[in-house]
Amino acid sequence: MATISLSDMTRREALVAELATQVKNPPERVRDVASDPALAKLRLLGTQLWMDTGDLEAARKLWKQEFSALTTNNTLANQVVQTGIMDEDIKEAARRIRDVEPNVSLDDLVMDIGFVINCHIALRLVSAFDAFVSVELHPSIAHDIEKTVRYAQRYYAVYPDRFIVKIPMTPEGFCAVARARAEGIPINYTLGFSARQNYLATLLSKPNYCNVFLGRLNSVVADNHLGDGKFVGEKATLASQRAVRELRESHPDIPTRQIAASMRSGEQLLTLAGVDVYTAPPKAVEEFYAAHPKPESIESCVNKDYEVHLNSDADAETHRQIALLWTIDDAFKAFAKELAARGGVHLTGNDLRQADRDHGTRLFSNFTPEEQKAIREKGKIPDFARWKGRASLDDLMTESALQSFIVDQEALDARIRKLIAEA
């Protein structure tokens, strides 16, 4: 097999960038959008409103002046591709990429086409709403710093004024985010589940956004029969919001905003009022509209400390694991400050894992392939008892989220491979 030269690689990437921008029949701009008084009050309290969907028609029905962004993910891309609507585009892209680089590996070709698909979905949203769009990376590179940074650069090059790149919260992700931010690339550091994760992310990597996937936190407590699950995610989100705000106010070089993600109901738009950003799915937005909240009744909840109820038979370790979601103790702050002093751009994932072991913070569990398979088979909500004592809950939830994205990505990649073979 011939060696691929740098010039060939450059030609391929240039072509992929060109294909990524060639959206056929882009939608018309949504115009004459109305304002919603309750959403306007949320904006007045400092909350940016993002719609958590890449479904253009669903967003169009609910869009108001107060919304400023949308989010996409691998699950959505898979749903779109499985309809067959992009089959011919995928085949054409495969042929054209192979024309400029005949020896491109199948894996690289699949990655490039997946990138094109995600760009097309995001660009259609930009075209329709003139909004920012948060775009997702392929989960297979979640532990590869160089590839993560390279794909972040490629997304940014397609639409620097509108694309925000999601990078998942892995040890390598912390390092990749720091490097991407050093280049000025807007980053949404995703798959976060605790205040302490986001404290480290903010101090070390300085992302534009960090997340708490609060709906899944409520579900992991309820589904594992540890308690009713109410307010677990809200409590973690508000603790993270306060920690991120404190860092932002004390460090001029930190731009980080807290996202309340994985919302499950319209009520959560009220109980989290004042959080920097919401990513609200259409169902939650519909419920919010249906409730007709009065603007004057909406107040900031940022300084609230919701009470969480666990079952009376929950043991000390269960209480400790749940409390880790909203607790940032002095020992953890010292761990984060030590890493930040070393500089995120200079660190590797293994540096973070070693520091985690040295400090006993148990933030990076380093799951084996067999353990990752078991987590993947269980789905988004893990079996708490199976992992208690083996992994901290926030790290377990991040791994479960990443593995669930891998399942959808594998289905998407399988269809792309099939179409490439037919091209």
C-alpha positions, 0 to 999 in steps of 0.5 A: 500500500502506498504511503499517504503524503501530507499533500494527499491528506491536505487535499482530502481534508479540503475536499471533506470541508467542501462536502461538509458545506454543500447542503442541498435545499437548505431550509428557509429562515424562520421569520416573524418569530414571536416572543414568550413572556415567561422565556423572556423572564428567564433570559432576564435572570441570565439564562441562555435558552437552547433547544435540545434537538436537531429535528428542524421541524420540531424546533420550528414549531416551538421556536421563540425569540428567546432561543439562541442555540440548538444541540445535535448528537450522534443519536440524532444523526443516526436517526436521520441516516437510517431513514435513507434520506442521505444515502445518495449523498453518502455514496457520492461523498465516498466516491469523491473522497476516494478519487482524491485519496484512493488509499484512504482507510475505511475507518477514516472514510467512515469518520469523514462521512460522519463529519459531513453528515453532522455538518449538514444537520447543523448547517440546516439548523443554522440556516433555519434559525440563524442560531448557534449549534453545538455539534458532536464528535465521533465517540471513538476518539474520546480518548485520543487527544490529537484526533479530538483537537483535529476534528474540533479544528475541522468543525470550527473551520466549517462555521466559526461563527456558529458551531460550538464543539462538544467534547466528552468528559474523559481524561483525554477530553480535559487535555483536548479541551484545553488545547482547543480553547488555546486556539480559540475554538468554542467548546461545550464540554459535555457528559458532565454529571457533578459539580466536582467534574465541572470545577476541574473542567473549568479551572483546568480547561476553560471551556465555554460551557460545561454540563450536568445531565440532571435528568439522568441523575434523577433517573439513576436514583429512582431506577435503582430504588435508592430514593424518589430521585427528585431534585438529585440532578437539580441539586447537583446542577445548582452546586455546579452553577455556583462553583463555576460562577465563582471561578468565572468571577475570580479568574478573568481568563475563564469564560465557562457557563454552566448548562442544565442538560438532560431536562425531562420536564417543563417544571425544571425550567422553573426550578432551575431559573437563573442557571447560565444555560438550558438545553431543553428538549421539545417535550420540556418546552411544550410542557413549559408553554402548556403550564403558562407560568406567569413571568412575575412568579419566576425567580432565580433559584441559583442559591437554592439548595434542594433537599434530596430524599434517599430510602431509609435503608440506604447505606453510608456508601450510597449516601456518600456517592450521591453527595459527591454529585454536589460536593467539592471539598478542600481536598478536591480543590487542591487536586484541581489547583495542582493540575491547573498549575501544571497547565492543561495543554501540557498534560495527558490523560495518563497524567490526570489518571495518575494525579487522581490515584495520588490524591485518592479523588476516584474521578477516573475509574479506567474501566476495562474493555469488559467493564465498558461492554457491561456498561454499554449493555445496561444503557444510559442508566447504570446498575448502581449496586454493580459498580458501588465501591468500584467507581464513583457515581459521576464517573460511572454516569459519564462512562454510561453516557459515552457508551450509549453514544457508541451504540448509536454511532455503531449503528450509524457507522454500519449503514455508512459502511454498507453504502460505501460498499455500494458506491 
